[in-house]
């Protein structure tokens, strides 16, 4: 087996590893520059999950050479071999990347001109001599493409980023939507926080109000072109009828024969001794399935067989290819089969499904005490250590940091921003992580001010610490682990300042949920029965009582975490099991209401998917939201489709236009009816922004009912 020196660390830790092909060799790309791709280059990307399981992506720029793309293919095959043939392999082409790939880069991907062959090296972190213009396209799958630094590159319908190193200007065309401005802001913030390490200044610029610095960089403003219709047409159904072919090399050369001309297929059609191609080429997507007992030649030639198939069919060279080993089939692939069942499929409410067996690595139970010595467990659970290092926490006040009393560590208020410095020792060296935690309801001054002490603290430590910006509700497991067995408690609003501490509501409800690494967070939510969830534990405090409510699918660890919340709130608590609630429990929550009762939240074999329906391009199109979605992915100027497998929700944003409102129900029906696995007649629930039922809200953790009371764009501007 050929093994490259770069493979020594491959797949050892969960998360992304990215290499660029340089002089037909692999060179790692710095973490801060993940998401930056040169159009003249080829890249190899490995994504490792906590299970662990692996995705290998080969990314090809529009202008990369045949030598580079060939080298990327060879390294992808070698890496697949090195990881035991278990990874899913993807072939990605610029501008036509898979949703899986785009999901790794929630702040968007940036295409930059040039490549290694033309002498271009990767952007230097903290380089203040940059001068480039980025054209931002997309609403969920965001792409920032470097274009000519000229007013002729601009149009009224899009956002552009004029990147001048120390200053980054986000220019918004007069015809671009609020949601596009919002998403372009994420790219701007990513440039500041990652490429410049927080040392650049962001500016929002409206068309016609360009400052002198922009005029100096681009010259006097000329006529701006009108908005353009997107070239790429996204089909309304991403699950066209497919065809199934068998690959065989029994005769000495690869032969492809038809197994079934159209879906749905039967799982029994896949023989473990063979390899197959599932053809969805009309939608620029084909799958190659590798049988576990197929011969080595066929298995290793899977990607090249897929590429040959694309040529023979006359499909676009932008067609995506996914190579799937048995046991690692994606949701999209499985939906072509009417009777698909996973091996050892689990059904219990508290058993999370993992695919660790594919990588032939047993699932390691979480035991924090062995994190330092057990590398496999550290990798599977995404923890640098057990959180027992030194913790210092400050609250941001008046552009300065004020120490938080250690007795209050673990409590965070939505009206505040905090700095958390974590120091730990590994390999005899001291390491540091700076978490900047930003509450959803903190003031403009605090949001702006939080950047100053972060940079100051980073500078005082020689720029060595890892910096992690955390928005309330998105806390990583390691941050939650710092409070040593106690849950991280997030109070819904107000501040914890001694001078201006907010008075708590008389009735309070805390939602307790455990993560995969057994760390817990307790999030204060509105005291309403609709916020309950059968999978979790809740603590209810009223002026006269304290109650711990346990859902049917809740874990013992979540119950243990509830005790810490009870201790903080004070008094003795009574325990109530779901289904045995007394009348005063419901009256304290404003009456009994529907809430999320689907146990499948704990056992998502078929994960929920979110789609946006928009006619911005001139015709109604559907685009899937890549990666893990949150409430902020619901675009208020669109209609969204949430597919929870058992039903579809149509969510109508307040600013959606008439065509989107009228056309979306038909799209939802067509989406279900065209599903090859036979979901025709699926229930479709239409709901309006601001009036979401608990059956919808339950798919989003820590839903904020007041999110849309303040303008999302104004909130984003505060982060500038």
C-alpha positions in Angstrom: 0.0 0.0 0.0 1.4 3.4 -1.0 1.3 5.8 2.0 2.1 9.6 1.7 3.8 11.2 4.7 0.7 13.6 4.9 -1.5 10.6 5.6 0.2 10.1 9.0 -2.3 12.5 10.6 -5.2 11.8 8.2 -8.4 11.0 10.0 -6.9 11.1 13.5 -9.0 14.0 14.6 -12.7 14.9 13.7 -13.1 17.8 11.3 -11.5 19.0 8.1 -8.1 18.5 6.6 -7.3 20.2 3.3 -4.3 19.8 1.0 -3.4 21.6 -2.3 -1.7 19.8 -5.2 1.7 21.6 -5.5 4.3 20.3 -8.0 2.3 17.0 -8.0 2.7 16.7 -4.3 0.3 17.3 -1.3 0.8 20.5 0.7 -1.5 21.3 3.7 -3.6 24.4 3.6 -3.6 26.4 6.9 -6.8 26.0 8.9 -7.6 29.8 8.8 -7.7 29.6 5.0 -10.1 26.6 4.6 -12.7 27.7 2.1 -10.2 29.6 -0.1 -9.7 27.9 -3.4 -7.5 28.9 -6.4 -9.2 28.4 -9.7 -6.0 27.1 -11.3 -5.5 24.4 -8.7 -6.7 20.9 -7.5 -7.3 20.1 -3.8 -7.8 17.0 -1.7 -10.1 17.3 1.4 -10.7 14.8 4.1 -13.7 15.2 6.5 -13.6 12.9 9.6 -16.7 12.5 11.8 -16.7 11.7 15.5 -17.9 8.1 14.7 -15.3 8.1 13.0 -16.3 7.8 9.3 -14.7 9.6 6.4 -15.5 11.7 3.4 -12.8 12.3 0.7 -13.4 15.1 -1.7 -11.3 15.8 -4.8 -11.9 19.5 -5.8 -10.9 20.7 -9.3 -10.7 24.3 -10.3 -11.9 25.4 -13.7 -8.4 26.2 -14.8 -6.4 23.3 -13.2 -4.2 21.2 -15.4 -4.7 17.6 -16.4 -1.6 16.7 -14.4 -2.9 18.3 -11.2 -6.4 16.7 -11.6 -4.7 13.4 -12.3 -2.5 13.7 -9.2 -5.5 14.6 -7.1 -7.3 11.4 -8.3 -4.2 9.3 -7.4 -3.9 10.8 -3.9 -7.7 10.3 -3.3 -7.3 6.6 -4.2 -4.2 6.3 -2.0 -6.0 8.0 0.9 -9.0 5.8 0.5 -6.7 2.8 0.5 -4.9 4.1 3.6 -8.2 4.4 5.5 -9.2 0.9 4.6 -11.5 1.6 1.7 -14.3 2.9 4.1 -14.5 6.6 3.0 -17.2 8.0 0.8 -15.4 9.7 -2.2 -16.6 12.8 -4.0 -15.5 14.4 -7.2 -16.1 18.1 -6.9 -15.9 20.7 -9.7 -15.7 24.5 -9.2 -19.3 26.0 -9.1 -20.9 22.6 -9.0 -19.9 21.3 -5.6 -22.1 18.8 -3.6 -24.2 20.0 -0.7 -22.0 17.9 1.6 -18.9 19.8 0.5 -20.6 23.2 0.8 -21.9 22.3 4.3 -18.3 22.4 5.6 -18.0 26.1 4.8 -21.1 27.8 6.3 -19.5 31.2 5.8 -19.1 30.5 2.0 -16.3 29.4 -0.3 -14.0 31.9 -2.0 -12.6 31.3 -5.5 -9.4 33.2 -6.1 -7.6 33.7 -9.5 -4.4 32.0 -10.3 -2.8 28.9 -8.9 0.4 27.3 -7.9 1.5 26.9 -11.6 1.4 30.6 -12.1 3.4 31.3 -8.9 0.5 32.1 -6.7 0.9 30.9 -3.1 -1.9 30.8 -0.6 -2.8 34.1 1.0 -0.7 34.9 4.0 -2.6 35.1 7.2 -2.6 38.8 8.5 -1.5 40.0 5.0 -2.5 43.7 5.0 -1.4 44.3 1.4 -4.3 42.5 -0.3 -6.2 44.2 -3.1 -9.0 42.2 -4.6 -12.7 42.3 -5.5 -15.0 39.4 -4.7 -18.4 38.8 -6.3 -20.8 37.2 -3.8 -23.5 34.8 -5.2 -25.9 32.4 -3.5 -28.2 32.5 -0.5 -27.3 29.3 1.3 -24.5 27.9 -0.8 -22.4 31.0 -0.8 -19.7 31.5 -3.4 -17.3 34.4 -3.4 -15.5 34.6 -6.8 -12.5 36.9 -7.4 -13.3 39.2 -10.4 -11.5 42.1 -12.2 -10.9 45.1 -9.9 -13.1 47.4 -11.9 -16.6 49.0 -11.7 -17.5 47.0 -14.9 -17.6 43.9 -12.6 -20.4 45.3 -10.5 -24.1 44.9 -10.9 -27.1 46.3 -8.9 -28.5 42.9 -7.9 -25.5 41.4 -5.9 -23.1 42.1 -3.1 -19.4 42.6 -3.7 -16.4 42.7 -1.2 -13.7 45.3 -1.9 -10.8 43.8 0.1 -8.1 46.3 0.8 -6.3 44.4 3.6 -6.7 46.6 6.6 -10.2 47.6 5.5 -12.8 45.4 4.0 -15.8 47.1 2.3 -19.0 45.2 1.7 -20.8 46.9 -1.3 -24.5 46.2 -1.6 -26.3 46.8 -4.9 -29.5 48.7 -4.8 -31.5 45.7 -6.0 -30.0 43.0 -3.8 -32.2 41.4 -1.1 -31.8 41.7 2.6 -31.0 38.0 3.0 -28.2 38.3 0.4 -26.7 41.2 2.4 -26.9 39.0 5.5 -25.1 36.1 3.9 -22.5 38.4 2.3 -21.8 39.8 5.7 -20.9 36.2 6.9 -18.1 36.2 4.2 -16.9 39.6 5.3 -16.7 38.5 8.9 -15.0 35.3 7.9 -12.3 37.3 6.1 -11.7 39.6 9.1 -11.8 36.8 11.7 -9.8 34.1 9.8 -7.7 35.6 7.1 -6.8 38.7 9.2 -7.1 37.2 12.7 -9.6 39.9 13.7 -7.3 42.8 12.7 -9.2 44.2 9.7 -12.0 46.8 9.9 -15.3 46.0 8.2 -17.5 48.6 6.5 -21.0 48.3 4.9 -21.3 50.4 1.8 -24.6 51.1 -0.1 -24.6 51.7 -3.9 -24.2 55.4 -4.5 -22.6 56.1 -1.1 -19.1 54.9 -1.9 -16.4 56.4 0.5 -13.2 58.1 -0.8 -11.1 55.0 0.0 -13.2 52.8 -2.4 -13.1 55.5 -5.1 -9.3 55.7 -4.7 -9.0 51.9 -5.2 -11.4 51.5 -8.1 -11.5 55.0 -9.7 -14.6 57.2 -10.2 -17.8 55.2 -10.2 -19.1 54.4 -13.7 -22.6 53.2 -14.7 -23.5 50.1 -12.6 -25.0 47.3 -14.7 -28.5 46.1 -13.8 -29.0 42.9 -11.8 -28.3 39.7 -13.8 -30.2 36.4 -13.8 -28.2 33.5 -12.5 -26.7 31.3 -15.2 -27.0 28.1 -13.3 -30.6 26.8 -13.3 -31.3 24.7 -10.3 -34.0 22.0 -10.9 -37.0 21.9 -8.7 -36.6 18.2 -8.0 -33.2 16.9 -7.1 -34.4 13.3 -7.2 -35.2 12.5 -10.8 -35.8 8.9 -11.8 -32.5 7.0 -11.8 -31.2 3.9 -13.6 -29.0 1.2 -12.1 -26.0 -0.4 -13.8 -23.6 -3.2 -12.8 -19.8 -2.8 -13.4 -17.8 -5.9 -14.1 -14.3 -6.7 -15.2 -14.8 -10.4 -15.6 -13.8 -10.2 -19.2 -10.6 -8.3 -18.5 -11.9 -4.9 -19.3 -14.6 -2.9 -17.6 -18.1 -3.7 -18.8 -21.3 -1.9 -17.7 -24.7 -3.6 -18.0 -28.3 -2.4 -17.1 -29.8 -3.8 -13.9 -32.9 -1.6 -13.8 -33.8 1.2 -16.2 -35.7 3.3 -13.7 -36.2 3.7 -9.9 -37.4 2.8 -7.3 -35.0 -0.1 -6.9 -34.9 -3.1 -4.5 -32.0 -3.3 -2.1 -31.6 -7.0 -3.1 -30.5 -5.8 -6.6 -27.1 -4.9 -5.1 -24.9 -8.0 -4.9 -22.1 -7.8 -2.4 -19.7 -9.3 -5.0 -20.2 -6.5 -7.5 -19.9 -2.7 -8.0 -22.8 -0.6 -9.4 -23.5 2.8 -10.9 -26.7 4.6 -9.9 -27.2 7.1 -12.7 -28.9 10.4 -11.9 -26.9 12.2 -14.6 -29.7 14.4 -15.8 -29.4 16.1 -12.5 -25.5 16.1 -12.7 -25.1 13.5 -10.1 -24.0 9.8 -10.2 -23.2 7.3 -7.5 -20.8 4.4 -7.6 -21.6 1.7 -5.0 -18.8 -0.7 -4.0 -19.9 -4.2 -2.9 -17.9 -5.4 0.2 -16.9 -8.6 -1.6 -16.2 -7.1 -5.0 -12.7 -7.7 -6.3 -9.9 -5.3 -5.5 -9.5 -4.1 -9.1 -13.2 -3.1 -9.4 -13.2 -1.4 -6.0 -10.1 0.7 -6.7 -11.3 1.6 -10.2 -14.7 2.9 -8.9 -14.0 6.6 -9.4 -12.4 6.1 -12.8 -15.3 3.9 -13.9 -17.6 6.8 -12.9 -15.6 9.3 -14.9 -15.6 6.9 -17.9 -19.4 6.5 -17.6 -19.9 10.3 -17.6 -18.0 10.5 -20.9 -19.8 7.6 -22.6 -23.2 9.1 -21.6 -22.2 12.6 -22.9 -22.9 14.2 -19.5 -21.4 17.5 -18.5 -17.9 17.3 -17.0 -19.3 19.2 -14.1 -21.3 16.1 -13.1 -20.7 15.1 -9.4 -19.5 11.6 -8.6 -19.9 10.0 -5.2 -18.2 6.6 -4.5 -20.0 4.8 -1.7 -18.7 1.7 0.1 -21.4 -0.7 1.5 -22.5 0.6 4.8 -21.7 4.3 4.2 -24.6 5.0 1.8 -25.8 8.6 1.8 -29.5 9.6 2.4 -29.8 10.7 -1.3 -28.6 7.3 -2.5 -30.9 5.3 -0.2 -33.9 7.3 -1.3 -33.8 5.5 -4.7 -34.6 2.2 -3.0 -38.2 1.5 -1.9 -37.2 -1.0 0.8 -33.8 0.2 2.1 -32.8 -1.0 5.6 -29.5 -0.3 7.2 -27.5 -3.1 8.9 -28.2 -3.1 12.6 -30.7 -0.3 12.2 -31.5 1.0 15.7 -34.9 2.2 16.9 -34.6 3.1 20.6 -35.2 6.7 21.5 -31.8 7.1 23.3 -29.6 5.1 20.9 -27.8 7.4 18.4 -26.9 5.7 15.1 -23.2 5.7 14.3 -21.3 4.3 11.4 -18.1 3.7 13.3 -18.0 0.0 12.3 -17.3 1.0 8.7 -13.9 2.3 9.6 -13.4 -0.9 11.6 -12.9 1.2 14.8 -15.2 0.3 17.7 -17.3 3.0 19.1 -15.5 4.2 22.2 -17.8 5.1 25.2 -17.1 8.6 26.5 -14.8 8.6 29.5 -13.3 12.1 30.1 -10.6 10.7 32.4 -8.9 8.8 29.5 -9.0 11.7 26.9 -5.3 12.4 27.2 -4.2 8.8 26.8 -6.9 7.5 24.4 -6.4 9.3 21.1 -9.2 7.3 19.4 -11.7 8.6 21.9 -10.3 12.2 21.7 -10.8 12.0 17.9 -14.3 10.5 18.1 -15.6 13.1 20.5 -13.8 16.2 19.2 -12.3 17.3 22.6 -8.7 18.6 22.9 -8.8 17.4 26.5 -11.2 16.8 29.4 -11.7 20.5 30.2 -9.8 20.3 33.5 -7.3 23.0 32.6 -7.3 26.6 33.9 -10.4 28.6 33.1 -10.6 32.4 33.3 -13.8 34.3 32.3 -14.4 38.0 31.8 -17.6 39.9 30.9 -17.2 42.7 28.3 -18.0 46.1 29.8 -17.1 49.5 28.2 -14.6 48.0 25.7 -12.8 46.3 28.6 -13.0 43.0 30.4 -14.3 42.6 33.9 -13.6 39.4 35.8 -16.6 37.1 36.4 -16.8 35.6 39.9 -15.6 32.0 39.7 -18.8 31.0 41.6 -20.7 32.3 38.5 -18.6 30.3 36.0 -20.9 28.4 33.6 -23.7 31.0 33.7 -24.1 33.1 30.5 -26.6 35.9 29.9 -28.0 36.6 26.5 -27.5 40.4 27.0 -23.8 40.0 27.6 -20.5 39.1 25.8 -17.8 37.0 27.5 -14.2 36.2 27.0 -13.2 32.7 28.2 -9.4 31.9 28.3 -8.7 28.2 28.6 -5.2 27.0 29.3 -4.0 23.4 29.3 -0.9 21.4 28.9 -0.2 18.8 26.2 3.1 17.2 25.3 4.9 19.3 28.0 3.7 22.6 26.4 1.0 25.1 27.5 -1.7 25.7 25.0 -4.5 28.3 25.0 -7.9 28.7 23.6 -9.8 32.0 23.6 -13.6 31.7 23.3 -15.5 34.9 22.6 -19.1 34.2 23.5 -21.7 36.6 22.1 -25.2 36.7 23.6 -28.0 37.1 21.1 -29.4 40.1 23.0 -26.2 42.0 23.8 -25.8 45.6 22.8 -24.1 47.1 19.8 -21.4 48.5 22.0 -20.7 45.1 23.6 -20.6 43.3 20.2 -18.2 45.8 18.8 -16.2 46.0 22.0 -15.7 42.2 22.3 -13.3 42.3 19.4 -10.9 44.7 21.2 -10.1 42.7 24.4 -9.9 39.5 22.3 -7.2 40.9 20.1 -5.5 42.5 23.1 -5.5 39.2 25.0 -4.3 37.3 21.9 -1.5 39.9 21.4 -0.4 39.7 25.1 0.1 35.9 24.5 2.1 36.4 21.4 -0.8 35.6 19.0 -0.5 31.9 19.9 -3.9 31.0 21.3 -6.6 29.4 19.2 -9.5 31.9 18.8 -13.1 30.6 18.8 -16.0 33.0 18.2 -19.2 31.5 19.7 -22.7 32.7 19.2 -25.3 31.8 21.8 -26.8 28.4 21.0 -23.8 27.2 18.9 -21.5 26.3 21.8 -18.9 23.5 20.9 -18.8 20.5 23.2 -15.3 21.4 24.5 -16.5 24.8 25.7 -19.4 23.1 27.5 -17.0 20.7 29.1 -15.1 23.4 31.0 -17.7 23.4 33.8 -16.8 19.9 34.9 -20.0 17.9 35.0 -22.2 20.9 35.4 -24.4 22.1 32.5 -23.6 25.4 30.8 -26.6 27.5 31.8 -27.7 30.1 29.3 -30.1 32.7 30.6 -32.5 34.1 27.9 -31.8 37.8 28.2 -30.6 40.6 30.5 -27.2 40.9 32.0 -25.3 39.6 34.9 -23.7 43.0 35.8 -23.6 44.0 39.4 -24.8 47.5 38.6 -27.4 46.6 36.0 -28.3 43.0 36.7 -31.6 42.1 35.0 -34.5 40.9 37.1 -35.5 37.4 36.2 -39.1 36.5 35.1 -41.4 35.0 37.8 -41.9 31.8 35.7 -38.8 30.3 33.9 -38.3 27.2 31.8 -34.9 25.7 31.0 -34.3 23.2 28.2 -31.6 20.6 28.9 -30.0 18.6 26.1 -26.9 16.4 26.1 -24.3 16.4 23.2 -22.5 13.4 21.8 -19.6 14.0 24.2 -21.9 13.9 27.2 -21.6 17.6 27.8 -24.9 19.4 28.5 -26.3 22.8 28.0 -29.4 24.3 29.7 -31.0 27.0 27.6 -33.7 29.3 29.0 -36.6 29.3 26.7 -40.1 30.9 26.8 -42.2 29.3 29.5 -44.7 27.7 27.1 -45.8 24.1 26.8 -45.1 24.2 23.1 -41.3 24.4 23.8 -41.3 20.9 25.5 -39.6 18.1 23.7 -40.0 14.3 24.3 -36.3 13.7 23.9 -35.1 16.1 26.6 -35.4 17.3 30.3 -36.9 20.6 31.3 -36.8 22.5 34.6 -39.8 24.8 35.4 -39.7 27.4 38.1 -42.8 29.3 39.2 -43.2 31.6 42.2 -44.5 28.7 44.2 -42.9 25.5 42.8 -39.9 23.9 41.1 -40.5 21.0 38.7 -38.2 18.7 36.7 -40.0 17.3 33.7 -38.5 14.2 32.0 -39.4 13.3 28.4 -39.8 9.7 27.4 -36.5 9.8 25.3 -34.4 11.8 27.9 -31.2 10.4 29.3 -30.1 9.9 32.9 -27.2 12.4 32.3 -29.8 15.0 31.3 -31.6 14.3 34.6 -28.3 14.7 36.5 -27.7 18.0 34.8 -31.1 19.2 35.8 -30.1 18.9 39.5 -27.5 21.7 38.9 -30.2 23.9 37.4 -32.4 23.2 40.4 -29.6 24.0 42.9 -29.1 27.4 41.1 -32.8 28.2 41.1 -33.1 27.2 44.8 -35.5 25.0 46.7 -36.6 21.4 46.4 -37.9 20.1 43.1 -40.6 17.5 42.3 -40.0 15.1 39.4 -42.7 14.7 36.7 -42.6 12.1 34.0 -44.0 12.9 30.5 -47.7 11.8 30.5 -48.2 12.1 34.2 -48.2 15.9 34.6 -50.5 17.5 37.2 -52.9 20.3 36.2 -50.9 23.1 37.8 -47.8 22.1 35.6 -49.8 22.9 32.5 -51.4 26.1 33.9 -47.9 27.4 34.8 -47.0 27.0 31.1 -50.1 28.8 29.9 -52.1 25.7 29.2 -51.5 22.4 27.6 -50.3 22.7 23.9 -48.8 20.5 21.2 -45.1 20.0 21.4 -42.4 17.9 19.6 -43.1 14.2 20.3 -41.0 12.6 17.6 -38.4 10.3 19.1 -36.6 10.2 15.8 -34.7 13.4 16.9 -32.5 11.1 18.9 -32.0 8.6 16.1 -31.8 10.4 12.8 -31.1 7.7 10.2 -32.7 10.0 7.7 -31.7 13.5 8.8 -34.1 16.4 8.2 -33.4 18.6 5.2 -34.2 22.3 4.6 -34.8 23.9 1.2 -35.4 27.5 0.1 -37.9 28.3 -2.8 -37.0 31.6 -4.5 -37.8 33.3 -7.8 -34.9 35.8 -7.6 -33.4 34.3 -10.8 -36.6 35.0 -12.8 -38.1 31.5 -12.3 -39.0 29.6 -9.2 -36.1 27.4 -8.1 -35.4 25.2 -5.1 -32.0 25.2 -3.3 -31.0 22.9 -0.4 -29.4 24.6 2.7 -26.0 22.8 3.0 -24.7 21.5 6.3 -26.5 21.6 9.7 -29.3 24.2 9.5 -30.4 26.7 12.1 -33.3 29.0 12.6 -31.2 31.8 11.0 -31.2 29.8 7.7 -35.0 30.5 7.4 -34.9 33.4 4.8 -37.7 35.8 5.6 -38.0 36.8 1.9 -38.6 33.2 0.7 -40.7 30.1 1.2 -38.8 27.2 2.9 -39.5 23.5 2.7 -38.5 21.4 5.8 -38.4 17.7 5.0 -38.6 15.6 8.2 -39.1 12.4 6.2 -42.5 11.7 7.8 -43.9 15.0 6.7 -43.1 18.2 4.8 -43.4 21.8 6.3 -43.9 24.8 4.0 -42.6 27.8 6.0 -43.7 31.2 4.5 -41.5 34.2 5.2 -43.2 37.5 5.8 -41.4 39.1 2.9 -42.0 36.2 0.4 -43.6 37.4 -2.8 -46.9 36.2 -4.3 -45.2 33.9 -6.9 -43.2 32.2 -4.2 -46.2 31.7 -2.0 -48.4 30.4 -4.8 -45.7 28.2 -6.4 -44.2 26.6 -3.4 -47.1 24.2 -2.5 -46.9 22.6 -5.9 -43.1 22.3 -5.6 -43.5 20.6 -2.2 -46.1 18.2 -3.7 -43.8 17.4 -6.7 -40.9 17.0 -4.4 -42.7 14.3 -2.4 -44.4 12.6 -5.4 -41.1 12.4 -7.4 -39.2 10.7 -4.5 -38.2 7.3 -5.9 -38.6 5.6 -2.5 -42.4 6.3 -2.7 -43.4 9.1 -0.4 -46.4 10.1 -2.6 -49.2 11.8 -0.7 -46.9 12.9 2.2 -48.7 15.3 4.6 -47.7 18.9 3.8 -48.1 21.5 6.5 -48.1 25.2 5.5 -47.1 27.6 8.3 -46.3 31.3 8.5 -43.3 33.1 10.0 -44.0 34.0 13.6 -46.8 31.4 14.0 -44.7 28.2 13.9 -46.2 25.1 15.6 -44.1 23.0 18.0 -43.9 20.2 15.5 -41.8 22.5 13.4 -39.9 24.3 16.1 -38.8 21.0 17.6 -36.4 20.4 14.7 -34.4 23.5 15.7 -32.6 23.5 19.1 -33.3 26.5 21.4 -35.7 28.2 19.0 -36.0 31.9 19.7 -39.6 33.1 19.3 -38.4 36.7 19.4 -35.7 36.4 16.7 -37.6 38.3 14.1 -38.7 41.1 16.4 -35.3 42.8 15.7 -34.0 43.0 12.2 -31.4 40.3 11.4 -29.4 42.7 9.2 -29.1 45.2 11.9 -27.9 42.5 14.3 -25.3 41.4 11.7 -24.2 45.1 11.2 -23.4 45.1 15.0 -20.8 42.4 14.4 -19.0 44.7 11.9 
